[in-house]
Each structure stands twice: as structure tokens, then as C-alpha cells.
């Protein structure tokens, strides 16, 4: 039986207008296509079974030509809706349409609060443009008395950790009230591994020149500044990091959610919904995925109750994790 708190995470599109350095899309050979209307209509048939619907996936959701209509369809079915965006398409018209759609939560990825850092990470975007877009949106939220929660998502990595002390003042300057902090966890290549702080925790003897201590002190500083400014901070990974890699829980909550990719494939989460390579604990691993069905031809309950999916859940509950999960940092609270 599907859980009452089921979350449907769907991918409106695999297309993106940026070329962010740490994006796992570059390790996938999936076609850069949008979710077809027929596929989304199939998902809508099962939304009465879901509590939340997230419109993100591995593309930029605001590029889908029907995204606002898709959100409204989920809202009319009583679902709590959310989305993560790179923010480049948040012009005045799209911002107004997003607010009118009834979206409950929006996170905008801003991985640097200096122009040179942001522009180097979010290749193809412009820091000045993002500042304008976010400031305008926060003004429109207040003007329309909208209940939509706007969060700034900041992915911690070697190249932007030194700017943590600037995050809260910058968020306040653009009118933000919520910050999501997380570590790079979709690690596909050696360069991804090098930009992540995980290498220091998993190899305690590796010289880090005080980087870890500095990071933890900086995060403490963010929490203190945010509390004073009335800004909520959510740390979307275990803090402080632990040196052990012991599967305890999974941040993707695969026992309470399903992921539907742009082409209708059903899997436990976005990290298993695409065939991508992994770079785990300093070593490369072959591409892996875990697909249980296709929403275009199968009912969601049918896939959930299938023998393969049942075995997956039973194994997960007993901490007998599938090999595709054991090389994913989300399993370890990262």
C-alpha cells in the first residue's frame, strides 16, 4: 500500500540553460527533452494518493512551456507543491505566473554571493541578473500577500565556503527569509570529489589545513547571524559531518516517495532515476540506476506493489541497501 505521506517528485524537463560545474547531468546520456502532456496527465491520475508534489528533477523546471499549468493541476488536487530553480527565468512575467499558480515553496540555487564566485559555478548565468530576479520576486510576494515560501539554496563546496559569512547579509538584502544549506552530494567525477568537503571527513588523515574546522565555525556563524536577522536556516545534510560511512537513513526518503523522470520512468529518487556514473569515497564506480516501471503504461500502485519494488523497500528497511544506493552520499546523511 502506498504511504499516506507519499511525495511524488517529478521532472518537468531534462533541459537546462546553464552548465554548472558540479551538475550530474553531464554524466548522463538521457535526451534533453520535456515531459509530454500525456505523461503528466497520467501522473495527475494518482495525485490524490500524494501529499506533496515536487517539480524539479535534473533540468530547469521553468523551461517547460506548461509548468504553471502543471503546478495548478497539482494544487487543484490538494497537493503541497515545491520546486527548485536556477532563477534565470524568473522575469516579471514568469514570477507573476508562478505566484498565480499557487506554488507553495520555491528554492533558488545561489552558490556564491560574490559575482566572480557565482558566475564561475553557475556557468551561463549572471549574478547581477539573479539578484534582480530574486529581489523583484520577494517584492511581488509581499505585494500580493502570497504565502509562497522563497528559499535561497546554497551548496557548500571548496570554492564558496569562504563566503559563508556573507550569505545571511546577502539573503537579507534581497528580501529572503529562508536559507537551505547542503553539501555537494551528487558526485560523479574526480573533480566533483575535489570540490567537496567529504574527502576530508572520509579520510581523516588527509591534510585539510584547518578547512573543516573553518567550515564548521562558518556554519555556526551563519546560524547565529540568521537567528538575529529572523532568517530560517535548514541544513540539508548531517552536521557536523561524521568520518564514518554508515548507512542510517536516506535524505531522499525512498520509502515515502517516488521519482518520475521526464520520460515517465519510475524510480525511488532522482539519484536512481538516471543512468549516471558515481565517484564514491575517492574511487570511480560504473553508472547505476534503479528503474521499477513506467507511468505511461503502468499504474503507480502497480509499480509500488511490484515484486521488485517490494523487495527494494524490505531490503532498505533492514539496512540491506542495494548496490546502487551504497555509492550515494544521500544514504549516509550527506
C-alpha atoms as one frame of an Amber mdcrd trajectory, in Angstrom:
protein
   0.000   0.000   0.000   1.250   3.471  -0.856   2.199   5.576   2.195  -0.279
   8.290   3.188   2.554  10.826   3.199   3.634   9.909  -0.343   5.701  12.501
  -2.161   5.791  12.496  -5.954   8.997  14.033  -7.267   8.694  14.633 -10.966
  10.974  16.009 -13.623   9.226  18.513 -15.920  12.244  18.627 -18.224  15.783
  17.350 -18.596  16.730  20.558 -20.392  18.758  23.252 -18.665  20.057  26.637
 -19.781  23.169  26.521 -17.564  26.318  24.400 -17.430  27.051  24.284 -13.697
  30.377  22.631 -12.983  29.076  20.093 -10.454  25.893  19.083 -12.298  25.451
  15.287 -12.638  23.549  15.753 -15.911  26.887  15.749 -17.720  27.356  12.105
 -16.691  24.028  11.066 -18.219  23.186  10.318 -21.833  19.460  10.986 -21.382
  17.934  13.141 -24.150  17.296  16.765 -23.220  13.519  16.642 -23.565  10.406
  17.944 -21.801   7.804  15.783 -20.085   4.963  15.193 -22.535   1.453  16.363
 -21.678   0.187  12.781 -21.824   2.820  11.658 -19.316   1.894  14.411 -16.888
  -1.808  13.646 -17.257  -1.038  10.068 -16.233   0.752  11.336 -13.109  -2.229
  13.553 -12.298  -4.433  10.453 -12.100  -2.527   9.398  -8.974  -2.058  12.748
  -7.243  -4.990  12.050  -4.940  -2.671   9.472  -3.347   0.081  12.030  -2.717
   0.640  14.656  -0.058   3.336  16.632  -1.885   4.474  17.061  -5.476   7.911
  18.457  -6.266   8.606  19.895  -9.731  12.386  19.733 -10.060  14.312  16.735
 -11.362  17.630  17.352 -13.079  16.575  20.039 -15.521  15.421  23.638 -15.100
  11.656  23.327 -14.485  10.809  26.864 -15.602  11.890  25.953 -19.139   8.861
  23.687 -19.536   6.266  25.635 -21.567   3.370  24.304 -19.442   4.984  24.423
 -15.999   2.483  26.868 -14.471  -0.440  24.809 -15.744   1.211  21.689 -14.293
   1.538  23.303 -10.865  -2.085  24.453 -10.913  -3.203  20.924 -11.759  -1.401
  19.577  -8.687  -2.840  22.310  -6.483  -6.408  21.589  -7.612  -5.825  18.012
  -6.443  -4.909  19.192  -2.961  -1.149  18.641  -3.103   1.539  20.740  -1.444
   3.848  21.849  -4.259   7.530  22.753  -4.399  10.271  23.474  -6.909  13.982
  24.218  -7.116  15.109  26.570  -9.894  18.298  28.267 -11.018  16.305  31.503
 -11.096  17.421  32.691 -14.520  13.888  32.561 -15.949  12.328  34.487 -13.052
  11.493  37.566 -15.075   8.491  39.651 -14.058   6.002  37.728 -16.179   7.158
  34.291 -15.037   7.332  35.399 -11.415   3.734  36.603 -11.590   2.655  33.345
 -13.244   4.465  31.332 -10.586   2.675  33.180  -7.797  -0.657  32.823  -9.588
  -0.091  29.066  -9.984  -0.233  28.611  -6.210   3.228  27.079  -5.782   3.856
  26.609  -2.057   7.667  26.531  -1.887  10.390  27.731  -4.249  14.127  27.335
  -3.726  16.525  29.301  -5.928  20.067  27.945  -6.204  22.650  30.642  -5.486
  26.025  29.013  -4.845  28.022  32.190  -4.365  27.287  35.683  -3.088  30.143
  37.345  -4.944  29.763  37.787  -8.685  33.067  36.097  -9.530  32.225  33.016
  -7.451  28.623  32.676  -8.577  29.415  33.192 -12.265  32.235  30.622 -12.138
  29.953  27.958 -10.628  26.662  28.756 -12.361  28.125  28.886 -15.857  25.838
  30.761 -18.231  24.068  32.780 -15.554  24.722  36.287 -14.247  24.959  37.234
 -10.582  23.561  40.700 -11.257  20.586  39.221 -13.093  19.860  36.745 -10.296
  19.960  39.486  -7.670  17.419  41.498  -9.653  15.186  38.456 -10.212  15.131
  37.435  -6.551  14.660  40.975  -5.252  11.749  41.521  -7.631  10.158  38.214
  -6.640  10.388  38.916  -2.895   8.777  42.311  -3.549   5.984  40.675  -5.556
   5.416  38.086  -2.808   4.928  40.885  -0.290   2.857  42.975  -2.681   0.480
  40.115  -3.460   0.496  38.906   0.151   1.452  35.498  -1.222   2.050  32.531
   1.070   4.746  31.089  -1.186   7.944  30.376   0.744  11.070  31.511  -1.102
  14.363  29.939  -0.048  17.932  30.510  -1.177  19.714  27.183  -1.743  23.466
  27.272  -1.138  25.529  24.180  -1.993  28.714  24.125   0.076  31.963  23.394
  -1.745  35.620  24.342  -1.586  35.250  27.367  -3.841  32.398  29.085  -1.979
  32.821  28.154   1.694  34.827  31.307   2.368  31.738  33.372   1.513  29.507
  31.830   4.171  29.886  34.892   6.388  28.281  36.935   3.589  25.297  34.650
   2.989  22.896  35.973   5.640  23.532  39.672   4.860  23.075  38.985   1.147
  19.881  36.993   1.664  18.504  39.805   3.826  19.449  42.361   1.159  17.310
  40.619  -1.473  14.408  40.141   0.925  14.894  36.427   1.596  13.773  34.759
   4.827  14.906  31.137   4.338  18.280  29.542   3.527  18.919  25.917   2.571
  22.499  24.756   3.163  23.757  21.437   1.843  26.957  19.757   0.744  27.689
  18.630  -2.808  26.223  15.121  -2.772  25.718  14.185  -6.434  29.362  13.326
  -7.034  30.011  11.822 -10.464  33.629  12.707 -11.204  37.001  13.232  -9.564
  36.574  16.987  -9.929  33.256  16.777  -8.024  35.079  14.879  -5.283  37.802
  17.504  -5.158  35.297  20.344  -4.710  33.501  18.542  -1.869  34.395  18.610
   1.831  33.536  14.928   2.120  37.071  13.930   1.189  38.391  15.363   4.441
  35.853  13.616   6.652  36.121  10.262   4.930  39.916  10.414   5.035  40.669
  11.996   8.428  44.427  11.788   7.891  44.226  13.839   4.706  45.744  17.262
   5.318  42.999  19.881   5.257  44.876  22.877   6.681  42.021  23.683   9.011
  39.394  23.765   6.254  36.952  21.567   8.162  37.259  23.499  11.377  36.853
  26.738   9.445  33.791  25.376   7.658  32.088  24.292  10.858  32.846  27.641
  12.507  31.452  29.440   9.451  28.250  27.379   9.548  27.880  28.216  13.242
  28.279  31.857  12.247  25.533  31.538   9.644  23.187  30.069  12.246  23.930
  32.877  14.711  23.529  35.679  12.162  20.373  34.128  10.764  18.770  33.852
  14.196  19.465  37.521  14.844  18.079  38.519  11.448  14.965  36.358  11.740
  16.070  34.152   8.846  15.411  30.403   8.965  18.325  28.121   8.039  17.806
  24.479   7.089  20.885  22.251   6.883  20.066  19.559   4.336  22.822  17.187
   5.413  24.276  15.832   8.590  26.129  18.454  10.601  28.773  18.180  11.709
  29.936  15.635   9.163  30.997  12.298  10.603  34.070  10.394   9.377  32.226
   7.066   9.197  30.210   5.969   6.201  27.426   4.011   7.895  24.065   3.882
   6.200  21.487   5.124   8.699  18.855   6.907   6.743  18.482   8.425   3.317
  17.832  12.102   2.730  15.778  11.188  -0.346  13.241   9.228   1.809  12.704
   6.497  -0.826  10.227   4.626   1.386   7.836   7.574   1.264   8.381   8.876
  -2.256   8.646   8.094  -5.936  10.529   9.853  -8.707   9.103  10.165 -12.207
  11.602  11.287 -14.834  10.697  13.405 -17.847  10.130  10.262 -19.923   7.849
   8.630 -17.342  10.277   6.180 -15.759   9.546   5.455 -12.079  12.333   5.064
  -9.530  12.837   5.686  -5.789  14.631   9.046  -6.212  16.317  11.354  -8.716
  19.750   9.843  -7.988  18.447   6.456  -9.159  16.267   7.756 -11.972  19.106
   8.447 -14.397  21.982   6.269 -15.531  24.968   8.234 -14.219  28.477   7.430
 -13.063  29.478   7.721  -9.407  32.670   8.829  -7.690  32.383   7.464  -4.184
  34.891   7.739  -1.344  37.653   8.671  -3.764  37.004   5.922  -6.325  35.066
   5.820  -9.617  32.114   3.442  -9.935  30.154   2.402 -13.036  26.949   4.172
 -13.934  23.949   2.961 -11.978  20.192   3.443 -11.899  17.165   1.658 -10.473
  14.005   1.843 -12.582  10.881  -0.011 -11.432   8.325   0.942 -14.046   6.844
   3.450 -16.466   3.916   5.728 -15.612   2.907   5.840 -19.288   1.862   2.187
 -19.238   1.529   1.263 -15.547  -0.468   2.461 -12.554   1.525   3.939  -9.695
   0.076   1.409  -7.232   1.011  -1.398  -9.609   4.642  -0.287  -9.668   4.738
   0.284  -5.890   3.322  -3.189  -5.200   5.509  -4.923  -7.787   7.825  -7.650
  -6.551  10.945  -5.638  -7.380   9.787  -2.513  -5.555   8.596  -4.545  -2.562
  11.984  -6.238  -2.312  13.687  -2.855  -2.513  11.629  -1.468   0.380  12.068
  -4.566   2.524  15.830  -4.557   1.951  16.029  -0.847   2.677  14.118  -1.215
   5.935  16.584  -3.921   7.022  19.595  -1.745   6.033  20.452  -4.254   3.315
  20.895  -1.462   0.800  21.015  -2.085  -2.974  24.420  -1.594  -4.598  23.087
   1.443  -6.483  22.378   3.105  -3.115  25.620   2.180  -1.383  27.621   4.558
  -3.581  25.286   7.510  -2.983  26.061  10.055  -0.267  22.387  10.699   0.473
  22.264   7.295   2.172  24.749   8.487   4.761  23.041  11.713   5.683  25.188
  13.879   3.401
